[in-house]
Amino acid sequence: METNIYFWVGFNAFVVALLALDLFVFHRKTHVVKIKEALLWSAFWVLLSLAFNVGIYYWKGSGPALEFLTAYLIEKSLSVDNLFVFILIFNFFQVPAAFQHKILFWGVLGALFFRGVFILAGVALLAKFHFIIYILGAFLIFTGAKMAFSSGDEEIDPDSNPILKFVSRYMPVTKRHYGDKFFVKIDKTLFATPLFLVLVMVETTDVVFAADSIPAILAISKDPFIVYTSNVFALLGLRALYFALAGIMQLFHYLHYGLSLILVFIGIKLVLSDIYHMNMVVALTVVAFILTVSVILSLVFPKKDKPTMPFPDEEGVE
């Protein structure tokens, strides 16, 4: 069932209103996001997503509602991998905790735009060239296998980021922070601050992650509205989830392998879709089971490595 253009406009207007309320009302003043605040916001975004899921059920039926829930769960789970990378980026650039919310806010805003472009392009290509479904399936299987054999502890190397090198080459960058500003004018010359470089790293990292997550979601649903909205809701709660889990994410070391198994599972489902159509309830159950087992194993068999270094606080700003 094709979604009316007014639903697209209304949904995006609703998202923009939420983001504006978040940035200009609730987080108008720069501050360190405490765990309690992060948990409350996480609960809000999850409940809002589930409420929207109920709306999908009454509007489009049980099938699309299950697709939304499965896609949301997969995207939310894969987003946890983003959070590990964000920790490395913030630690590398010594980003004060008080400034991290602003970076993640604008990072999510950029991610919403790029995800929308990728999703619409992916749906259009699948509709026109059916064989791409096998390419995407094989890509997910390969990505899942590659993820399983990687350590998940890769170092952040800004020098290997071509976009970051381009920005540094053609725009002067200050050597210290200027509060939470991305740009500052010094002697009538516009300089980028280290926070802007961090934002560039976050944005480009998300584009890389989207190469994994978008094919996985397209394997669940071909409805662009379902794919887009599930992605948006998962991303909207990403900032709150980051601050809620930042101090304990090192505990979930087996989640990395669970996510790789999910990618392989979704890839196989996609490759075999013309031969065997898997019930969405079964797919959702498998994904939820893998996530639950990986979290339980992480807690039962804790990692013995040294914990992640704590974030510098605002006193670290020069």
BALOBA-1460 file (C-alpha; in Angstrom, 3 decimals):
// residues 318
<rec num="1" residu="m" x="0.000" y="0.000" z="0.000"/>
<rec num="2" residu="e" x="1.526" y="3.284" z="-1.134"/>
<rec num="3" residu="t" x="1.739" y="5.962" z="1.536"/>
<rec num="4" residu="n" x="0.153" y="9.315" z="0.823"/>
<rec num="5" residu="i" x="2.572" y="12.222" z="0.492"/>
<rec num="6" residu="y" x="0.796" y="13.995" z="3.344"/>
<rec num="7" residu="f" x="1.859" y="11.242" z="5.749"/>
<rec num="8" residu="w" x="5.495" y="11.763" z="4.717"/>
<rec num="9" residu="v" x="5.235" y="15.528" z="5.209"/>
<rec num="10" residu="g" x="3.371" y="15.156" z="8.494"/>
<rec num="11" residu="f" x="5.823" y="12.622" z="9.896"/>
<rec num="12" residu="n" x="8.890" y="14.696" z="9.017"/>
<rec num="13" residu="a" x="7.264" y="17.852" z="10.425"/>
<rec num="14" residu="f" x="6.592" y="15.913" z="13.631"/>
<rec num="15" residu="v" x="10.244" y="14.794" z="13.816"/>
<rec num="16" residu="v" x="11.550" y="18.329" z="13.198"/>
<rec num="17" residu="a" x="9.251" y="19.636" z="15.949"/>
<rec num="18" residu="l" x="10.567" y="17.006" z="18.386"/>
<rec num="19" residu="l" x="14.174" y="17.813" z="17.538"/>
<rec num="20" residu="a" x="13.562" y="21.554" z="17.903"/>
<rec num="21" residu="l" x="11.897" y="20.963" z="21.281"/>
<rec num="22" residu="d" x="14.838" y="18.806" z="22.338"/>
<rec num="23" residu="l" x="17.571" y="21.271" z="21.305"/>
<rec num="24" residu="f" x="15.976" y="24.656" z="22.048"/>
<rec num="25" residu="v" x="13.926" y="23.820" z="25.146"/>
<rec num="26" residu="f" x="15.107" y="20.753" z="27.064"/>
<rec num="27" residu="h" x="18.794" y="21.019" z="26.137"/>
<rec num="28" residu="r" x="19.028" y="24.762" z="25.559"/>
<rec num="29" residu="k" x="21.813" y="25.063" z="28.111"/>
<rec num="30" residu="t" x="24.989" y="23.038" z="27.655"/>
<rec num="31" residu="h" x="25.286" y="20.496" z="30.455"/>
<rec num="32" residu="v" x="26.510" y="17.000" z="31.247"/>
<rec num="33" residu="v" x="23.701" y="14.510" z="30.630"/>
<rec num="34" residu="k" x="23.336" y="12.384" z="33.760"/>
<rec num="35" residu="i" x="22.345" y="8.705" z="33.675"/>
<rec num="36" residu="k" x="18.915" y="9.362" z="35.218"/>
<rec num="37" residu="e" x="18.092" y="11.996" z="32.590"/>
<rec num="38" residu="a" x="19.361" y="9.720" z="29.825"/>
<rec num="39" residu="l" x="17.253" y="6.797" z="31.056"/>
<rec num="40" residu="l" x="14.120" y="8.949" z="31.162"/>
<rec num="41" residu="w" x="14.746" y="10.185" z="27.627"/>
<rec num="42" residu="s" x="15.472" y="6.637" z="26.445"/>
<rec num="43" residu="a" x="12.170" y="5.476" z="27.921"/>
<rec num="44" residu="f" x="10.387" y="8.380" z="26.217"/>
<rec num="45" residu="w" x="11.796" y="7.564" z="22.763"/>
<rec num="46" residu="v" x="11.093" y="3.833" z="23.122"/>
<rec num="47" residu="l" x="7.497" y="4.450" z="24.271"/>
<rec num="48" residu="l" x="6.993" y="6.947" z="21.442"/>
<rec num="49" residu="s" x="8.285" y="4.367" z="18.946"/>
<rec num="50" residu="l" x="5.968" y="1.686" z="20.320"/>
<rec num="51" residu="a" x="3.026" y="4.103" z="20.214"/>
<rec num="52" residu="f" x="3.803" y="4.792" z="16.564"/>
<rec num="53" residu="n" x="4.019" y="1.025" z="16.015"/>
<rec num="54" residu="v" x="0.497" y="0.682" z="17.421"/>
<rec num="55" residu="g" x="-0.614" y="3.408" z="15.013"/>
<rec num="56" residu="i" x="0.918" y="1.441" z="12.123"/>
<rec num="57" residu="y" x="-1.041" y="-1.628" z="13.282"/>
<rec num="58" residu="y" x="-4.404" y="0.163" z="13.145"/>
<rec num="59" residu="w" x="-3.527" y="1.994" z="9.947"/>
<rec num="60" residu="k" x="-1.752" y="-0.584" z="7.791"/>
<rec num="61" residu="g" x="-2.426" y="-3.875" z="9.600"/>
<rec num="62" residu="s" x="-0.480" y="-6.494" z="11.559"/>
<rec num="63" residu="g" x="1.985" y="-7.306" z="8.749"/>
<rec num="64" residu="p" x="3.452" y="-3.801" z="8.377"/>
<rec num="65" residu="a" x="3.351" y="-3.368" z="12.170"/>
<rec num="66" residu="l" x="5.506" y="-6.481" z="12.614"/>
<rec num="67" residu="e" x="7.830" y="-5.257" z="9.869"/>
<rec num="68" residu="f" x="8.198" y="-1.915" z="11.668"/>
<rec num="69" residu="l" x="8.909" y="-3.584" z="15.017"/>
<rec num="70" residu="t" x="11.470" y="-5.990" z="13.521"/>
<rec num="71" residu="a" x="13.184" y="-3.234" z="11.531"/>
<rec num="72" residu="y" x="13.224" y="-0.957" z="14.591"/>
<rec num="73" residu="l" x="14.733" y="-3.683" z="16.768"/>
<rec num="74" residu="i" x="17.439" y="-4.493" z="14.220"/>
<rec num="75" residu="e" x="18.337" y="-0.851" z="13.631"/>
<rec num="76" residu="k" x="18.348" y="-0.128" z="17.355"/>
<rec num="77" residu="s" x="20.642" y="-3.103" z="17.955"/>
<rec num="78" residu="l" x="23.037" y="-2.162" z="15.170"/>
<rec num="79" residu="s" x="23.110" y="1.379" z="16.546"/>
<rec num="80" residu="v" x="24.779" y="0.038" z="19.685"/>
<rec num="81" residu="d" x="27.833" y="-0.686" z="17.536"/>
<rec num="82" residu="n" x="27.814" y="3.008" z="16.568"/>
<rec num="83" residu="l" x="27.932" y="3.914" z="20.243"/>
<rec num="84" residu="f" x="31.176" y="1.995" z="20.790"/>
<rec num="85" residu="v" x="32.758" y="3.978" z="17.939"/>
<rec num="86" residu="f" x="31.403" y="7.270" z="19.309"/>
<rec num="87" residu="i" x="33.121" y="6.510" z="22.635"/>
<rec num="88" residu="l" x="36.430" y="6.023" z="20.801"/>
<rec num="89" residu="i" x="35.963" y="9.245" z="18.817"/>
<rec num="90" residu="f" x="35.100" y="11.317" z="21.891"/>
<rec num="91" residu="n" x="38.007" y="9.865" z="23.832"/>
<rec num="92" residu="f" x="40.454" y="10.434" z="20.964"/>
<rec num="93" residu="f" x="39.476" y="14.102" z="20.584"/>
<rec num="94" residu="q" x="39.049" y="14.559" z="24.368"/>
<rec num="95" residu="v" x="35.542" y="15.946" z="23.960"/>
<rec num="96" residu="p" x="34.179" y="17.272" z="27.272"/>
<rec num="97" residu="a" x="31.074" y="15.402" z="28.420"/>
<rec num="98" residu="a" x="29.009" y="18.610" z="28.424"/>
<rec num="99" residu="f" x="29.487" y="19.041" z="24.649"/>
<rec num="100" residu="q" x="28.719" y="15.492" z="23.558"/>
<rec num="101" residu="h" x="24.943" y="15.888" z="23.407"/>
<rec num="102" residu="k" x="25.197" y="18.774" z="20.926"/>
<rec num="103" residu="i" x="27.520" y="16.799" z="18.662"/>
<rec num="104" residu="l" x="25.240" y="13.773" z="18.744"/>
<rec num="105" residu="f" x="22.196" y="15.980" z="18.073"/>
<rec num="106" residu="w" x="23.617" y="17.420" z="14.862"/>
<rec num="107" residu="g" x="25.107" y="14.048" z="14.006"/>
<rec num="108" residu="v" x="21.674" y="12.428" z="14.221"/>
<rec num="109" residu="l" x="20.142" y="15.248" z="12.183"/>
<rec num="110" residu="g" x="22.652" y="14.642" z="9.386"/>
<rec num="111" residu="a" x="22.152" y="10.883" z="9.679"/>
<rec num="112" residu="l" x="18.388" y="11.294" z="9.183"/>
<rec num="113" residu="f" x="19.004" y="13.076" z="5.879"/>
<rec num="114" residu="f" x="21.505" y="10.548" z="4.547"/>
<rec num="115" residu="r" x="19.429" y="7.566" z="5.724"/>
<rec num="116" residu="g" x="16.407" y="8.998" z="3.888"/>
<rec num="117" residu="v" x="18.412" y="9.292" z="0.661"/>
<rec num="118" residu="f" x="19.839" y="5.759" z="1.006"/>
<rec num="119" residu="i" x="16.445" y="4.232" z="1.785"/>
<rec num="120" residu="l" x="14.609" y="5.861" z="-1.132"/>
<rec num="121" residu="a" x="17.449" y="4.913" z="-3.494"/>
<rec num="122" residu="g" x="17.533" y="1.345" z="-2.170"/>
<rec num="123" residu="v" x="13.776" y="0.822" z="-2.481"/>
<rec num="124" residu="a" x="13.778" y="2.263" z="-6.009"/>
<rec num="125" residu="l" x="16.664" y="0.014" z="-7.095"/>
<rec num="126" residu="l" x="15.055" y="-3.111" z="-5.610"/>
<rec num="127" residu="a" x="11.791" y="-2.320" z="-7.369"/>
<rec num="128" residu="k" x="13.527" y="-1.920" z="-10.738"/>
<rec num="129" residu="f" x="16.298" y="-4.501" z="-10.505"/>
<rec num="130" residu="h" x="15.175" y="-7.560" z="-8.546"/>
<rec num="131" residu="f" x="18.582" y="-9.283" z="-8.785"/>
<rec num="132" residu="i" x="20.013" y="-6.648" z="-6.416"/>
<rec num="133" residu="i" x="18.266" y="-8.511" z="-3.624"/>
<rec num="134" residu="y" x="20.851" y="-11.309" z="-3.972"/>
<rec num="135" residu="i" x="23.730" y="-8.804" z="-3.948"/>
<rec num="136" residu="l" x="22.409" y="-7.196" z="-0.766"/>
<rec num="137" residu="g" x="21.919" y="-10.607" z="0.838"/>
<rec num="138" residu="a" x="25.460" y="-11.697" z="-0.002"/>
<rec num="139" residu="f" x="26.778" y="-8.348" z="1.247"/>
<rec num="140" residu="l" x="25.026" y="-8.794" z="4.610"/>
<rec num="141" residu="i" x="26.391" y="-12.328" z="4.989"/>
<rec num="142" residu="f" x="29.911" y="-11.102" z="4.180"/>
<rec num="143" residu="t" x="29.582" y="-8.107" z="6.541"/>
<rec num="144" residu="g" x="28.266" y="-10.304" z="9.355"/>
<rec num="145" residu="a" x="31.103" y="-12.795" z="8.947"/>
<rec num="146" residu="k" x="33.672" y="-10.000" z="8.800"/>
<rec num="147" residu="m" x="32.228" y="-8.428" z="11.952"/>
<rec num="148" residu="a" x="32.410" y="-11.765" z="13.798"/>
<rec num="149" residu="f" x="36.145" y="-12.108" z="13.087"/>
<rec num="150" residu="s" x="37.001" y="-8.493" z="13.933"/>
<rec num="151" residu="s" x="37.870" y="-7.578" z="17.495"/>
<rec num="152" residu="g" x="35.378" y="-4.725" z="17.750"/>
<rec num="153" residu="d" x="38.114" y="-2.651" z="19.414"/>
<rec num="154" residu="e" x="39.586" y="-0.956" z="16.341"/>
<rec num="155" residu="e" x="41.456" y="2.283" z="16.969"/>
<rec num="156" residu="i" x="40.185" y="5.564" z="15.589"/>
<rec num="157" residu="d" x="42.583" y="7.011" z="13.014"/>
<rec num="158" residu="p" x="41.443" y="10.468" z="11.821"/>
<rec num="159" residu="d" x="44.321" y="10.595" z="9.328"/>
<rec num="160" residu="s" x="42.663" y="7.783" z="7.358"/>
<rec num="161" residu="n" x="39.369" y="9.672" z="7.037"/>
<rec num="162" residu="p" x="39.433" y="11.359" z="3.583"/>
<rec num="163" residu="i" x="36.630" y="13.810" z="4.406"/>
<rec num="164" residu="l" x="38.354" y="14.872" z="7.609"/>
<rec num="165" residu="k" x="41.634" y="15.359" z="5.734"/>
<rec num="166" residu="f" x="39.789" y="17.453" z="3.133"/>
<rec num="167" residu="v" x="38.264" y="19.701" z="5.814"/>
<rec num="168" residu="s" x="41.604" y="20.117" z="7.605"/>
<rec num="169" residu="r" x="43.374" y="20.960" z="4.349"/>
<rec num="170" residu="y" x="40.976" y="23.660" z="3.145"/>
<rec num="171" residu="m" x="39.769" y="25.136" z="6.443"/>
<rec num="172" residu="p" x="41.930" y="26.403" z="9.328"/>
<rec num="173" residu="v" x="41.276" y="24.517" z="12.557"/>
<rec num="174" residu="t" x="41.888" y="25.809" z="16.089"/>
<rec num="175" residu="k" x="44.010" y="23.760" z="18.458"/>
<rec num="176" residu="r" x="41.632" y="24.134" z="21.403"/>
<rec num="177" residu="h" x="37.917" y="24.117" z="22.186"/>
<rec num="178" residu="y" x="35.890" y="27.325" z="22.240"/>
<rec num="179" residu="g" x="33.014" y="26.206" z="24.412"/>
<rec num="180" residu="d" x="30.510" y="24.209" z="22.364"/>
<rec num="181" residu="k" x="31.114" y="26.186" z="19.155"/>
<rec num="182" residu="f" x="31.787" y="24.435" z="15.855"/>
<rec num="183" residu="f" x="33.196" y="27.606" z="14.260"/>
<rec num="184" residu="v" x="34.895" y="30.706" z="15.654"/>
<rec num="185" residu="k" x="36.102" y="33.915" z="14.022"/>
<rec num="186" residu="i" x="39.647" y="34.986" z="14.928"/>
<rec num="187" residu="d" x="41.105" y="38.172" z="13.414"/>
<rec num="188" residu="k" x="38.274" y="38.178" z="10.844"/>
<rec num="189" residu="t" x="39.202" y="34.625" z="9.753"/>
<rec num="190" residu="l" x="36.707" y="31.802" z="10.219"/>
<rec num="191" residu="f" x="38.196" y="28.771" z="11.965"/>
<rec num="192" residu="a" x="36.687" y="25.361" z="12.551"/>
<rec num="193" residu="t" x="37.070" y="24.047" z="16.096"/>
<rec num="194" residu="p" x="38.003" y="20.478" z="17.086"/>
<rec num="195" residu="l" x="34.300" y="19.894" z="17.826"/>
<rec num="196" residu="f" x="33.518" y="20.390" z="14.142"/>
<rec num="197" residu="l" x="36.099" y="17.739" z="13.234"/>
<rec num="198" residu="v" x="34.432" y="15.401" z="15.720"/>
<rec num="199" residu="l" x="31.056" y="16.099" z="14.086"/>
<rec num="200" residu="v" x="32.552" y="15.254" z="10.672"/>
<rec num="201" residu="m" x="33.915" y="11.994" z="12.084"/>
<rec num="202" residu="v" x="30.522" y="11.106" z="13.600"/>
<rec num="203" residu="e" x="28.690" y="11.849" z="10.340"/>
<rec num="204" residu="t" x="31.058" y="9.873" z="8.128"/>
<rec num="205" residu="t" x="31.068" y="6.988" z="10.599"/>
<rec num="206" residu="d" x="27.279" y="6.839" z="10.437"/>
<rec num="207" residu="v" x="27.382" y="6.732" z="6.631"/>
<rec num="208" residu="v" x="29.646" y="3.678" z="6.898"/>
<rec num="209" residu="f" x="27.286" y="2.018" z="9.383"/>
<rec num="210" residu="a" x="24.309" y="2.811" z="7.143"/>
<rec num="211" residu="a" x="25.903" y="0.599" z="4.482"/>
<rec num="212" residu="d" x="25.232" y="-2.329" z="6.850"/>
<rec num="213" residu="s" x="21.957" y="-1.326" z="8.454"/>
<rec num="214" residu="i" x="19.973" y="-0.102" z="5.424"/>
<rec num="215" residu="p" x="20.312" y="-3.421" z="3.480"/>
<rec num="216" residu="a" x="19.327" y="-5.274" z="6.671"/>
<rec num="217" residu="i" x="16.158" y="-3.188" z="7.039"/>
<rec num="218" residu="l" x="15.333" y="-3.504" z="3.330"/>
<rec num="219" residu="a" x="15.434" y="-7.265" z="3.838"/>
<rec num="220" residu="i" x="12.601" y="-6.872" z="6.347"/>
<rec num="221" residu="s" x="10.319" y="-4.524" z="4.405"/>
<rec num="222" residu="k" x="10.110" y="-2.998" z="0.936"/>
<rec num="223" residu="d" x="7.716" y="-0.284" z="2.125"/>
<rec num="224" residu="p" x="9.823" y="2.913" z="2.144"/>
<rec num="225" residu="f" x="7.626" y="4.503" z="4.824"/>
<rec num="226" residu="i" x="8.080" y="1.546" z="7.191"/>
<rec num="227" residu="v" x="11.816" y="1.387" z="6.527"/>
<rec num="228" residu="y" x="12.286" y="5.140" z="6.940"/>
<rec num="229" residu="t" x="10.174" y="5.616" z="10.072"/>
<rec num="230" residu="s" x="11.708" y="2.630" z="11.871"/>
<rec num="231" residu="n" x="15.158" y="4.022" z="11.075"/>
<rec num="232" residu="v" x="14.198" y="7.495" z="12.264"/>
<rec num="233" residu="f" x="12.811" y="6.308" z="15.590"/>
<rec num="234" residu="a" x="15.902" y="4.174" z="16.229"/>
<rec num="235" residu="l" x="18.151" y="7.158" z="15.499"/>
<rec num="236" residu="l" x="16.108" y="9.610" z="17.568"/>
<rec num="237" residu="g" x="16.726" y="7.551" z="20.679"/>
<rec num="238" residu="l" x="20.404" y="7.051" z="19.902"/>
<rec num="239" residu="r" x="21.670" y="10.056" z="21.876"/>
<rec num="240" residu="a" x="19.784" y="9.150" z="25.048"/>
<rec num="241" residu="l" x="20.860" y="5.519" z="24.687"/>
<rec num="242" residu="y" x="24.474" y="6.642" z="24.384"/>
<rec num="243" residu="f" x="24.441" y="8.558" z="27.670"/>
<rec num="244" residu="a" x="22.481" y="5.802" z="29.403"/>
<rec num="245" residu="l" x="24.925" y="3.064" z="28.359"/>
<rec num="246" residu="a" x="28.248" y="4.903" z="27.863"/>
<rec num="247" residu="g" x="29.626" y="3.786" z="31.205"/>
<rec num="248" residu="i" x="28.598" y="0.127" z="30.941"/>
<rec num="249" residu="m" x="28.740" y="-0.689" z="27.221"/>
<rec num="250" residu="q" x="32.039" y="-2.514" z="27.683"/>
<rec num="251" residu="l" x="30.019" y="-5.123" z="29.618"/>
<rec num="252" residu="f" x="28.147" y="-6.219" z="26.474"/>
<rec num="253" residu="h" x="31.179" y="-7.658" z="24.684"/>
<rec num="254" residu="y" x="29.243" y="-10.599" z="23.192"/>
<rec num="255" residu="l" x="26.684" y="-8.271" z="21.603"/>
<rec num="256" residu="h" x="29.220" y="-7.687" z="18.824"/>
<rec num="257" residu="y" x="28.932" y="-11.356" z="17.836"/>
<rec num="258" residu="g" x="25.170" y="-11.322" z="18.230"/>
<rec num="259" residu="l" x="24.903" y="-8.444" z="15.759"/>
<rec num="260" residu="s" x="27.128" y="-10.270" z="13.271"/>
<rec num="261" residu="l" x="24.891" y="-13.344" z="13.543"/>
<rec num="262" residu="i" x="21.806" y="-11.190" z="12.949"/>
<rec num="263" residu="l" x="23.355" y="-9.730" z="9.777"/>
<rec num="264" residu="v" x="24.169" y="-13.225" z="8.501"/>
<rec num="265" residu="f" x="20.637" y="-14.415" z="9.351"/>
<rec num="266" residu="i" x="19.003" y="-11.461" z="7.564"/>
<rec num="267" residu="g" x="21.342" y="-11.952" z="4.586"/>
<rec num="268" residu="i" x="20.364" y="-15.623" z="4.260"/>
<rec num="269" residu="k" x="16.698" y="-14.652" z="4.591"/>
<rec num="270" residu="l" x="17.150" y="-12.161" z="1.742"/>
<rec num="271" residu="v" x="19.001" y="-14.585" z="-0.560"/>
<rec num="272" residu="l" x="16.352" y="-17.297" z="-0.049"/>
<rec num="273" residu="s" x="13.375" y="-14.931" z="-0.202"/>
<rec num="274" residu="d" x="12.277" y="-16.170" z="-3.659"/>
<rec num="275" residu="i" x="12.439" y="-19.795" z="-2.518"/>
<rec num="276" residu="y" x="11.193" y="-19.545" z="1.055"/>
<rec num="277" residu="h" x="9.173" y="-16.687" z="2.538"/>
<rec num="278" residu="m" x="9.907" y="-16.522" z="6.259"/>
<rec num="279" residu="n" x="7.044" y="-15.433" z="8.509"/>
<rec num="280" residu="m" x="7.782" y="-12.040" z="10.077"/>
<rec num="281" residu="v" x="6.939" y="-13.353" z="13.540"/>
<rec num="282" residu="v" x="9.639" y="-16.007" z="13.131"/>
<rec num="283" residu="a" x="12.173" y="-13.406" z="11.956"/>
<rec num="284" residu="l" x="11.352" y="-11.115" z="14.891"/>
<rec num="285" residu="t" x="11.623" y="-14.021" z="17.343"/>
<rec num="286" residu="v" x="15.028" y="-15.064" z="15.979"/>
<rec num="287" residu="v" x="16.398" y="-11.515" z="16.176"/>
<rec num="288" residu="a" x="15.094" y="-11.016" z="19.728"/>
<rec num="289" residu="f" x="16.476" y="-14.417" z="20.790"/>
<rec num="290" residu="i" x="19.966" y="-13.698" z="19.436"/>
<rec num="291" residu="l" x="20.058" y="-10.295" z="21.153"/>
<rec num="292" residu="t" x="18.842" y="-11.717" z="24.469"/>
<rec num="293" residu="v" x="21.364" y="-14.574" z="24.442"/>
<rec num="294" residu="s" x="24.286" y="-12.279" z="23.545"/>
<rec num="295" residu="v" x="23.425" y="-9.877" z="26.393"/>
<rec num="296" residu="i" x="22.986" y="-12.735" z="28.903"/>
<rec num="297" residu="l" x="26.304" y="-14.310" z="27.877"/>
<rec num="298" residu="s" x="28.009" y="-10.927" z="28.263"/>
<rec num="299" residu="l" x="26.740" y="-10.604" z="31.821"/>
<rec num="300" residu="v" x="27.398" y="-14.234" z="32.808"/>
<rec num="301" residu="f" x="30.920" y="-14.254" z="31.310"/>
<rec num="302" residu="p" x="32.219" y="-10.692" z="31.851"/>
<rec num="303" residu="k" x="35.171" y="-9.381" z="29.914"/>
<rec num="304" residu="k" x="38.385" y="-9.167" z="31.933"/>
<rec num="305" residu="d" x="40.003" y="-6.370" z="29.945"/>
<rec num="306" residu="k" x="40.602" y="-2.964" z="31.464"/>
<rec num="307" residu="p" x="37.509" y="-0.726" z="31.388"/>
<rec num="308" residu="t" x="37.217" y="2.173" z="28.974"/>
<rec num="309" residu="m" x="38.890" y="5.373" z="30.135"/>
<rec num="310" residu="p" x="36.364" y="7.834" z="31.557"/>
<rec num="311" residu="f" x="35.417" y="10.874" z="29.553"/>
<rec num="312" residu="p" x="37.120" y="14.137" z="30.454"/>
<rec num="313" residu="d" x="34.798" y="16.599" z="32.126"/>
<rec num="314" residu="e" x="34.311" y="20.245" z="31.309"/>
<rec num="315" residu="e" x="37.378" y="21.225" z="33.303"/>
<rec num="316" residu="g" x="39.492" y="19.716" z="30.533"/>
<rec num="317" residu="v" x="38.576" y="22.557" z="28.195"/>
<rec num="318" residu="e" x="41.389" y="24.979" z="27.680"/>
